[in-house]
Amino acid sequence: MKKKKSKKAQEKPRKESEPEAVAETAVESRRGVEEMRILDELKKSYLNYAMSVIVSRALPDVRDGLKPSQRRILVAMNDLNLGPRSRHRKCAKIVGDTGGNYHPHGDQAIYDTLVRLGQEWNMRYPLIDPQGNFGSIDADPAAAMRYTEARMAAPAMEILEDINHDTVDFVPNYDETRNEPTVLPAKFPNLLVNGCTGIAVGMATNIPPHNIGEVCNALLLVIKEPRCGFKDIIKRLPGPDFPTGGIICGRKGIVDAYMSGRGHLTVRGQVEIETTGRGRESIVITEIPYMVVKTTIVSKIANCVHNGTIAEIADVRDESDRHGLRIVVDLKRDTDSEIVLNKLYRYTSLQTTFAIANIALVNNRPETLNIRQMLDCFIEHRKTVVRRRSRYLLRRCRNRAHILEGLILAVSDIDDIIKLIKKSPDAPTAKLNLMKKPLRLTESATLREILPKAFVKEKSKSKHFLTGPQADAILGMQLQRLTGLETRKLAKEYADLTEQIEGYEAVLAKEEILLDIVREDIYEIKEKYSDKRRTQITAQVEQFDIEDLIAEEEVIVTVSHSGYVKRMPLDTYHKQGRGGKGIIGSDTKKGDFIEHLFTASTHDYLLIFTNRGKCYWLKVYDVPSMSRQSKGRNIVNLLKLRDQKVASIINVRRFDDEGAEAGQRQLVMATKNGLVKKTKLSAYSNPRTVGVIAIKLEPNDDVIGVALTTGSDQIVLGTRDGMTIRFDEKQVRSMGRVSRGVKGIKLRAGDSVVDMVVAEEKASLLTVCENGYGKRTSLDNYRTQNRGGVGLINIKTTARNGKVVALKAVQYRDELMLITANGMIIRTGLDEIRSIGRNTQGVRLIKLKGDDKLVAAEKIAYENANPVRSKSAKGTAPVSAQASNGANNQKEKSSSDQKPKSEPKPKPEVKAKARPKSKSKPARRKKSGKKTRKSK
């Protein structure tokens, strides 16, 4: 007897069969469902969407230059017969018909497109003639569509011309209730004339507008000379012509766009400089760049004034009216209008960049087109339009001529035709009878002289039978057509149709005739719509350098011993008498003092040489401008000096050749150990951020001075112990930038070189000592020696004078800046320091307090010391040039022994500064008086 299986054993077979059952059920549930990868579906769907946006929305067609929305608006207005001579219709009606018949999208989107087609600041040749508030150049929106009206402008009719002559293809609209054109005939190249802007998926188009007369000239050139190049086209089509005018700076962007389809244009607004009755200047903006909102410019200028970016503007106001655009920018007194204008270009949208991307649909595919391709595509489109129009008109003329042939044959035998019709019981029978009756042009027909000879010859020889359309035309003919006059009209009409047929056949047979028609159409468009160019094309402008935004002026640059640098206006320090106490020149930190002070122009280059023989490059305007009391900014924040100290700073305007001796300009360096080195200035024209090696030094040597020479100057080296040597610069050969140099002076034990000057004609050598004493001696007292000698005694470095700290080549009218270790500065005229002998101790230059020491001296050339002359100067001459001017002034002084009227006299200033001393003298006299009375 078989044992019964347990429940688990009984359920086991069912569990093994479960997967098959589940799979079978899943298959049944997925019947009719196709499995696919989701990534593939996403790619396919996205590509379909992208192509739909590209083709059906965002990009224009290269043939008529219109997007689908623009094209449908014009077609809807054409359906409403809204031509240039019709009455304006409400925009709500136009938008409704466009959306209901052709464009199934939002009415606001359609209205915005309609408004743009009628805005003269957006369209070079508007296609819509608006009436009402269509917005403004200030980006004000148009009024609601129920308030505004519109009709098509004349250029729009040129685009729609011959649309009913089978010139373009038609497709069903979105609901297949009517047909719409895929493109318009476009008698002129609207894509180039009005341009287009659109953003699609993954691409965007930005085609600038052009002058229609210039575009027609380019088209005529291409038709006449198919092998013409880009240069020939650019001569006739020089560049875009924006509806808002403006200035295109440079032709490179135009050439790039015309040759490759992409380019960048720098567009500026048109400005004028006006002078008011009070002597102030105003910048008047009369044109702004294309697609820039006027209020944006005004608000941006106001913001720049508010935040201090353009502090020279006193007021800005918008004076635009219906006569034109006018933005007035009033400037403050004594402001350079060119500098302010450059700042407006830099910080506002008065200068913009227009990026050209000539992307359009060619056979429903987006392509980037150059100017020649765009012209060729339009010419091919017009050839197609003319060819299709000729075929349509030829077909219509042939159909009409066929009818006229039957009528003419019937009239020639009209009596038999009438009898046949009378005997027929009904119209269909009459039609059949007419088609069966043979007809022939009789000899007695009066129409032979009017009809074409070929027709008469053909129809007179044999019999002809009427076709169905001819029989219908005879049955529908009125009795008045049987009169003699009407009969002649039939013959005349047939003769004219015969000529038209021949003309259309010739157009279709010969390419030359076809091009002649295209050429005539272009001539017609040029005569109708050509106007004066609005946008100017000027020379290329360079990228904005900050130098263009900074006014050129004379400044004083100071560098402290600890490396704090700043610049100040030249008139910060007023002139004082010799021996005065001076004023505080800098609020230096404890233990710091001003070590370098010189004058320069804000546009000069600063060649900064360190004590370790490296050269750095800096613009004067990069040096922070600060007040007289501020300590400045540490130079390590401007240059990567590390543990180096600034030894000398040379300011030059440019490094390339200037003048007849420009190629001879040299930089002469001197070191503490008496070495000199000469190198061409051009070798230092491109230093790196981390600096370049200017001279190779020994570990215990330092650079003490660098001077700019002409290559044939004389060099004077001065030592700390008062020795001086003068030798010809030609004794030092020009070396490479990375070289050691040669011996300039032989030093005694413990002595070192402290300064170097370039000898100048009729100049004096000013020697300054650390205790505030110094002297001025004519350089003629220092004879020229050979390089490498011990030199001559220059000044006695006694305990009264102290060691020598500086040597300067000065002129009679120059002024002097003296700097102490505690930061005191005095500015005095050198005319108060008399010229004395070479081996002397000198006079007091500055009264020092306590243990203060004189650490530096800097001369101010006469041209820089005279604020009237420096203000009128357009540039800053190098120091050597200014010194040579001073030498000429000294020469004038020695010859006439008279000072010019503009030169301040020293004596009144000395008396004015001596007034405080006069108050203390009576006290001394009082004491002396008592002693006198006691003695008596």
NUKE-6037 format. One record per residue (C-alpha): residue in one letter; x, z negated, y. Coordinates in steps of 0.25 Angstrom, whole numbers, plus 5000, padded with zeros to 4 digits. Layout:
AXZY ...
//
This chain:
M500050005000 K500650045013 K500949945024 K500249955037 K501249985049 S501349885060 K500849915074 K502249945079 A502450045068 Q501150105070 E501450125086 K502850175084 P502450325081 R501550325093 K502750275102 E503650385097 S502550485100 E502350435114 P503450515122 E502850645117 A501450605121 V501950565135 A502750695137 E501550775132 T500650705142 A501650725153 V501750875150 E500250885151 S500150805164 R501250905170 R500551035167 G500551125179 V501651045186 E503051105188 E504251015188 M505351035199 R506450965205 I506050895218 L507350945225 D506951085222 E505551065228 L506051005240 K507051115243 K506051215241 S504951155250 Y505951125261 L506551265261 N505051315262 Y504751225273 A506051255280 M505851405279 S504451385284 V504951315297 I506051415299 V505151545297 S503851495302 R504151395313 A505451375319 L506251505320 P505951635328 D505951775322 V507051855327 R506151975330 D505151905340 G505851775343 L504651695340 K504251585331 P502951585323 S502251495333 Q502651575345 R502351705338 R500951655334 I500651605348 L500951745354 V500051805343 A498951715346 M498951745361 N499051895358 D497751875349 L497151815362 N497651925371 L498351835380 G499251935386 P499951925400 R498751975407 S497751895400 R497151765404 H497851635400 R497151565389 K497151415385 C498351375377 A497451305368 K496751435364 I498151495361 V498651385353 G497351375345 D497351525341 T498851515338 G498551395329 G497251445323 N497751585320 Y499251585318 H499951455319 P499351335311 H500151225318 G499851125328 D499351175341 Q500351085349 A501451165343 I500851295346 Y500551255360 D502051205362 T502551335357 L501551415367 V502051325379 R503451355376 L503251505376 G502751495390 Q503751405396 E504751475405 W505851375403 N505851395388 M505551545387 R506451645394 Y505251735394 P503951655391 L502951725381 I501851635386 D501251645400 P500751495402 Q499751445412 G499651295414 N500651185411 F501651235401 G502651115403 S503851115411 I505451115410 D505350965411 A504750965397 D503450935402 P502350975391 A501351085393 A499951045396 A498951045384 M498551175379 R497151165384 Y497651165398 T498651285397 E498451425396 A499451545392 R499551695389 M500651775384 A501751825393 A502251965394 P503451945385 A502451895374 M501752025375 E503052095372 I503252015360 L501852055355 E501852195358 D501452295347 I501052175338 N499752255334 H500552385330 D501052335317 T502452295322 V502552165315 D502052105302 F500852015301 V500551905291 P499351825289 N499251695297 Y499151555291 D497751565286 E497751715284 T496651745294 R497451835302 N498851895303 E500051855312 P501351935315 T502651885309 V503351935321 L503051995335 P503452135339 A504352065351 K504752175361 F505852095366 P506851995358 N506051865361 L507051785352 L508151815362 V507351815375 N506651685373 G507451615363 C506951515353 T507151375348 G506751325335 I507151215324 A506851255310 V507251185297 G508851185296 M508951285308 A508651295322 T508551415332 N508951415347 I508951545353 P509151555368 P508351645377 H508951765384 N508651865395 I507751975391 G508452075399 E509752045393 V509152045379 C508652175381 N509952225385 A510652175373 L509552245364 L509752375371 L511252365369 V511052335354 I510052455353 K511052545360 E512352505354 P512052445340 R513552405338 C513652325351 G514352185349 F514052045354 K514852075367 D514052185371 I512752105368 I513251985376 K513552075388 R512052115389 L511551975383 P512451875390 G511751755385 P510451675384 D509551665397 F508851535397 P507451525404 T507951395412 G509251475417 G510451385416 I511951425414 I512551455400 C514051415401 G514951505393 R514651625384 K515351575371 G513951515366 I513251645369 V514251725362 D514251635350 A512751635349 Y512651785351 M513651805340 S513351705330 G511951655333 R512351515337 G513051465350 H512951355360 L512751375375 T513051285386 V511951295396 R511951225410 G510951215421 Q511051285434 V511451195445 E511751205460 I512551115469 E511851085482 T512351005494 T511450925502 G511350905517 R512150765515 G513250835508 R512950785494 E512850885482 S511650905473 I511650975459 V510451055458 I509951105444 T509151235445 E509151275430 I509351195417 P509751225403 Y508751295394 M507851195386 V508251075394 V507250985400 K507350975415 T506950825416 T507950795405 I509050845415 V508550755426 S508350635418 K509750655411 I510450665425 A509650535430 N510150465417 C511650505420 V511550455434 H510950325429 N511950295419 G513150335427 T513550465420 I513350545432 A513450445444 E513650555454 I512250595455 A511350535466 D510050585462 V509350685453 R507950745455 D507150865450 E506650955461 S506051065451 D504851135455 R504051265451 H505151345458 G506251305449 L507051185443 R507851105452 I508550975448 V509450905460 V510550815457 D511050745469 L512550695469 K513150585476 R514050605488 D515450665485 T515150695471 D515750815464 S514550895460 E515350975449 I515650845442 V514150795442 L513750935437 N514750925425 K514150785422 L512750845423 Y513150955413 R513850845404 Y512750735404 T511450815406 S510750925400 L511051015412 Q512051075402 T511651095388 T512051175375 F511051275370 A511351305355 I511051445351 A510551465337 N509951605335 I509151585322 A507951665320 L507151725309 V507551865304 N506651915293 N506151775291 R507451715289 P508251625299 E509551685304 T510551655315 L510651785323 N511751825333 I511251905346 R511452045339 Q510652005327 M509551955336 L509552085344 D509552175332 C508452095325 F507552115338 I507952265338 E507552285324 H506252205326 R505952305337 K506252425329 T505352375318 V504252345328 V504352485335 R504452545321 R503152475316 R502452505329 S502752655328 R502252655314 Y501052585317 L500752675329 L501152795321 R500152755310 R499052735321 C499352865328 R499352945315 N497952885311 R497452925325 A498053065324 H497353075310 I496053045316 L496253135328 E496653255319 G495253235312 L494553235325 I495253355330 L494953435318 A493453385318 V493353425333 S493953565330 D492753585320 I491753495326 D490453575324 D490653575309 I491053435309 I489753395316 K488953485307 L489553415295 I489253275300 K487853315303 K487553365289 S488153235283 P487153125279 D488053005282 A489352975288 P490152955274 T489653095270 A490053155284 K491453095282 L491553155269 N491053295274 L492053285285 M493253255276 K492853375267 K492753475279 P494053555281 L494453555296 R495453645304 L495853645318 T495153775323 E495853885331 S494953865343 A495253715344 T495453675359 L496453565354 R497553655350 E498253645363 I498253495363 L498453465348 P499853465342 K500253605337 A500653545323 F499253485322 V498553615326 K499453695317 E499153605305 K497653585307 S497453735310 K497953795297 S497253715286 K495953645285 H496053495285 F495053385280 L494753255287 T495153125282 G494252995281 P494752935294 Q494653075301 A493153095296 D492852955301 A493352985315 I492553115316 L491253035312 G491552935322 M491953035333 Q491053035345 L490453165350 Q491153145364 R492453175356 L491953315354 T492053355369 G493253435373 L493953325381 E493853225369 T494353335360 R495553355369 K495753205369 L495853205354 A496853315354 K497653245365 E497653115357 Y498153185344 A499253245352 D499653115358 L499653045344 T500453155338 E501553125348 Q501452975346 I501553005331 E502853085333 G503452975342 Y503152865332 E503652945320 A504952965328 V505152815331 L504952795316 A505952905312 K507052885322 E507752745325 E508252795339 I506852815344 L506452675338 L507652605346 D507252685358 I505852615358 V506552475356 R507452505367 E506352545376 D505552415373 I506752335376 Y506952405390 E505452375393 I505652225390 K506852225398 E506152285410 K504952195409 Y505652055407 S507052065411 D507451955421 K508651895427 R509551805419 R509251655421 T510451585413 Q511851605418 I513051615409 T514351555415 A515751525409 Q515951435398 V516051285401 E516951195394 Q516551065387 F516350955397 D517550875399 I517350735406 E518250795416 D517150885421 L516250755423 I517350675431 A517650705446 E519050725449 E519650615458 E520950545461 V521050415453 I522050305451 V522450275437 T523050135433 V523650085420 S524049945419 H525149885411 S524249845400 G523649985399 Y522349975407 V522050105414 K520950145424 R520750235436 M520250215450 P519950295462 L521150325471 D520550265483 T520450125476 Y521650075483 H521750085498 K523150105505 Q523849975510 G525149955518 R526449925511 G526649785508 G525249745506 K524649665494 G523849775488 I522549765481 I522149735466 G522349865459 S521849815445 D521349695439 T522349695428 K522349585417 K523349475418 G524749525415 D524349675417 F524749765429 I524549905433 E525649995428 H525250135431 L524450195442 F524350335446 T523350435453 A522650545445 S521450635445 T520250605435 H520450745429 D521950725426 Y522650705413 L523350575410 L524650585402 I524850445398 F526350415393 T526550285386 N527850205386 R528150245372 G528150395375 K526750445371 C525750525379 Y524250515380 W523250595387 L522050545396 K521150595407 V521050515420 Y519550515419 D519750445405 V520350335412 P519250235416 S518850225430 M518850075435 S518849985447 R520149945454 Q520049795449 S519749835434 K520949835425 G520549965418 R520450005404 N521549985393 I522250125391 V522250095376 N520750125376 L521050265382 L522350295374 K522950255361 L524150195367 R524350075357 D525549995362 Q526050095372 K526050085387 V525750185398 A527050235404 S526650355413 I525350435415 I525450575420 N524150645426 V524050795425 R522950885427 R523250985416 F524351015406 D524451165406 D525151255416 E524851225431 G525551305442 A526851385441 E527651265436 A526551215426 G527351255414 Q528551165419 R527751035420 Q528450925413 L528250775409 V529550695412 M529650565405 A530550445407 T530850325398 K531350185401 N532650215395 G532950335404 L532550455396 V531750575402 K530950685395 K530250805400 T529150875393 K528150985397 L526750935401 S526051025392 A526650955380 Y525750835383 S524450915385 N523750875372 P524050735368 R523350665357 T522450545358 V523550455352 G524550515362 V525750605360 I527250575360 A527850605374 I529250565372 K530050505361 L530550365364 E531550265359 P530950125355 N531450055367 D531050165377 D529850185385 V529250295394 I529250255409 G528750375416 V528250515415 A528150625426 L527550765427 T528550865432 T528751015435 G529951025427 S530951035439 D530750895445 Q531750785447 I531550655439 V531850515445 L532050395435 G532050255440 T532550135433 R532149985433 D533449945440 G533350045451 M534150165446 T533550305448 I534050445443 R533550585448 F533750705440 D533150845438 E532050865428 K532750985423 Q533850905417 V532750855407 R532350975397 S530950985393 M530650925379 G529650915369 R528550805370 V529150725358 S530550705363 R531550595368 G532050645382 V533350635388 K534050525397 G533650525411 I534350405417 K535550315412 L535050175412 R535850045414 A535749925405 G534349865407 D533849975416 S532650065413 V531850175419 V530550135426 D530050265432 M530250405434 V529750495445 V529850645448 A530650675461 E529850745472 E530250825484 K530350735497 A529850615489 S530350475489 L530650385477 L529850255477 T530450135469 V529550015467 C530149885462 E529449775454 N529449675466 G528649765475 Y529849835482 G530149975483 K530750085491 R530550235494 T531750325494 S531850475495 L532150545482 D533250625490 N534050495489 Y534150515474 R535050625470 T534850705457 Q535650665446 N535850715431 R534950655421 G535450535413 G536250465425 V536250325430 G535550365443 L535550305457 I535050175462 N533650185467 I533250035471 K533949905471 T533149825460 T533449685467 A532749555464 R531849595477 N531449725471 G531449705456 K531549815446 V531049955449 V529649975443 A529250115448 L529850245455 K528950345462 A529150475469 V528350465482 Q528050535495 Y527850485509 R526350495509 D526150435495 E525550305492 L525950195482 M525250105472 L526049975468 I525549895456 T525949755453 A525949685440 N524749595445 G523949725448 M524149725463 I524149865469 I524549915482 R524350055488 T525350095499 G525850215506 L527250255504 D527350285519 E527550135521 I528750135512 R529950185519 S530950275512 I532350195510 G533650225503 R533850225488 N534750105486 T533750005493 Q532749895489 G531549945496 V530349875502 R529149795498 L528049885492 I527049775488 K526949625490 L526949555476 K526249425473 G527049315465 D527749375453 D526949505453 K527749635451 L527649775455 V527449855442 A527050005446 A526950095458 E526150225459 K526150325470 I524950395476 A525250535481 Y524750565495 E523750665490 N523150555481 A523250445492 N522450535502 P520950525497 V520550645506 R521450735499 S521250685485 K519750685486 S519850835490 A520850875479 K520250945467 G521250905457 T522450805456 A523850855457 P524950795448 V525650685454 S526950765456 A526050865464 Q525450755472 A526850705475 S527350845479 N526250845489 G526750715494 A528150775495 N527650875504 N526950775513 Q528250695514 K528950825518 E527950845529 K528250705533 S529750715534 S529550845542 S528550805553 D528750655552 Q527250635555 K526150585546 P524850665544 K523650605551 S522950585538 E524150495533 P523950345536 K524950285545 P525650165539 K525850075551 P524450045554 E524250015539 V525449915539 K524849845552 A523549835546 K524049775533 A524949685541 R523849615548 P523749495538 K525249475541 S525049465556 K524149345554 S525249265547 K526249295558 P525649215569 A525849095561 R527349115559 R527449145574 K526749005577 K527748935569 S528849005575 G528248975589 K528348825586 K529748835582 T530048905595 R529348795604 K530148685596 S531448755599 K531148765613 
//
